[in-house]
Structures are given as C-alpha cells and as structure tokens.
Amino acid sequence: MAKRVSFTVHGRVQRVNFRNFTNKQAKAYGLTGWVRNTADNTVEGEVQGEDEVLEKFFKDIDVGPRYAIVEKVEKSDIELLYDEFFFMIRR
C-alpha cells in the first residue's frame, strides 16, 4: 500500500552531500517527494511510495552518505499527494 512520510534527519547531515544522497536513493527506488536543508542543521523532506520500498529507502537514510553521522530520523505518516511525479531537492 502506498503512503507518504514526512521525515527529519538529525546529526551531521549538512555539508556531507546528504540531500544529493537522498535524492539519488529516492530516484533509484522510484519514489516521489522532496528533501531540503533546514536552518537548524537538520535535513527534512517528504517521500511517497509503497511500504516495502519506503522501508528500504529509510534503511539507507539511517546510514546516509560516507561522511554523515545520522543520530536520529523522525518520521510521521502524512496525507498522500496524487499530483507529484518525481523526487527533487528543494533549496
């Protein structure tokens, strides 16, 4: 079943290519949504896809790219969007 998840990643996740990593993983899994840096040095986003694919995506996000140190990933289910067709980096 499809669902949409809002997420915030805490730790050393800025200036380590985390948004590009997230974008690459989401596109590889065929997910839609977005990711961006925040003023409080976290990375936040929304991602949408099938449950089992989202589980794989978040396993990757829990580790992050090479120089990232992920301390915590907060997730919450939100309402599906039906007019979104790709994943993107927001600035």
Secondary structure, DSSP 8 states (H G I E B T S, - for coil): -EEEEEEEEEEE-SSSSHHHHHHHHHHHHT-EEEEEE-TTS-EEEEEEEEHHHHHHHHHHHHH-STT-EEEEEEEEEE---SS--SEEE--
